[in-house]
Amino acid sequence: MMQYSGDTPLAERLRPVDLDDYIGQEHLVGPDSPLRKAIEQGKIPSMILWGPPGVGKTTLAFIISKKLSRQFFTLSAISSGVKDVREIIERARMLPQSPVLFIDEIHRFSKSQQDSLLGAVEKGLVTLIGATTENPSFEVIAPLLSRCQVYLLEPLKEKNLGVLLLKACETLSQQYKREINIEETDALFRISGGDARKLLNAIELIVDMSSHDLPQNKAILVTNKLCIKVIQNNLARYDKSGEMHYDLISAFIKSMRGSDPNAAVYYLARMVEAGEDPLFIARRMIILAAEDIGNANPNALLLANACFDGLNKIGWPEGRIILSQTAIYLACSAKSNASYMAIEQALQEVRNSGDLPVPLHLRNAPTNLMKNLGYGETYQYAHQFEGNFVDQEFLPEAISGKQFYNPGNNSKESEMRSSLRNKWKKKYGY
């Protein structure tokens, strides 16, 4: 470990500088893993490190910088642009070996910014390491993604958090000159959610607050009750950005689900003011439109998707208006989770009953052998019948008549229920 003063955040003080001290991600950097071998040999590919916050993406990039005997450049996608990228590429042309360029939060780079990287990565002028919390399939342009190896980092497991917690207590015990005993870890691990930074912020805050309340040299006993009390009373200090990311998005979604446009736009404003990624908000609204509104108002999904596209076209800050319009529309819309429940029940049926045989008349028959076996033989083409409907069996015999979709109690789905009842009579119970 590097040496830091007591004023340096604990998460920074405990940042490892080599792979032997790196905690977690054994599938990537454990003994004999391909990435570890590549790092140790100094021959790494351009890569995207994809994973949730606090799992070691930046740390891994930092360790790579120490292992390689090449120049290492760092950019943050939040504060850097095309000009910064081009400056580094020009400097790279003058170096005997291609440098490593680390870009944190690469998903925040626009298409044009990512395009500016493409030529340098393709020609090997720089070795790119991008870190992202978002799915690179959606956030990194295809030409750049195809030239990078994607490594998925997982939330830290409890055993990893336990090791990290012991290291934290050793450091804090020396700093505060008192014994620290961990009696319970459930609350600490639950609050951290597999995020090392959150865990270290939490234990640092608990020890700091407790040291003011206890006599000098008295041991600090960390319990679930103490953890919850300290964190709840000091949310802003615990979350270093001053905003509870997951709490805000949860409140935002629940406000729209609960048909409260005022609360929805308030939590939207909180996230906008905190600098939340607008596309993250838009993606969550697309999910809500399908999960909580569904066929009660099919236009909701169209508008939510248009919101996502509009943000990509318009950008910021005008994009906040598109977010506001969409959030208010979704909050005011009729609600139904029938489509969501239908797929959940269908998945459960598949898990329970396994791969039931598809009825012969529904099977594809591309060969004469399949035709001779009766594949597709008795299938009736719906458009040849009145009303474009004919009563025939579509489910496997074992679950014939099983209802998965139960239309919600709203005008549009009531029409669907009536139509299904007229077509299927009593078969599905509509």
Secondary structure, DSSP 4 states (H G I P E B T S, - for coil): -----TTS-HHHHT--SSTTT--S-HHHHSTT-HHHHHHHHT-PPPEEEE--TTSSHHHHHHHHHHHSSS-EEEEETTT--HHHHHHHHHHHHTSSSPPEEEEETGGGS-HHHHHHHHHHHHHTSSEEEEEESS-HHHHS-HHHHTTSEEEEPPPPPHHHHHHHHHHHHHHHHHHHTS-EEE---HHHHHHHTT-HHHHHHHHHHHHHHHHHHS-TTPPEEE-HHHHHHHHHHTHHHHSTTSS-HHHHHHHHHHHHHTT-HHHHHHHHHHHHHHT--HHHHHHHHHHHIIIIIGGG-THHHHHHHHHHHHHHHH-TTTHHHHHHHHHHHHHHS----HHHHHHHHHHHHHHHH-SPPPPGGGS---SHHHHHTTTTTT---GGGSGGG------S-GGGTT-------SSHHHHHHHHHHHHHHTTSS--
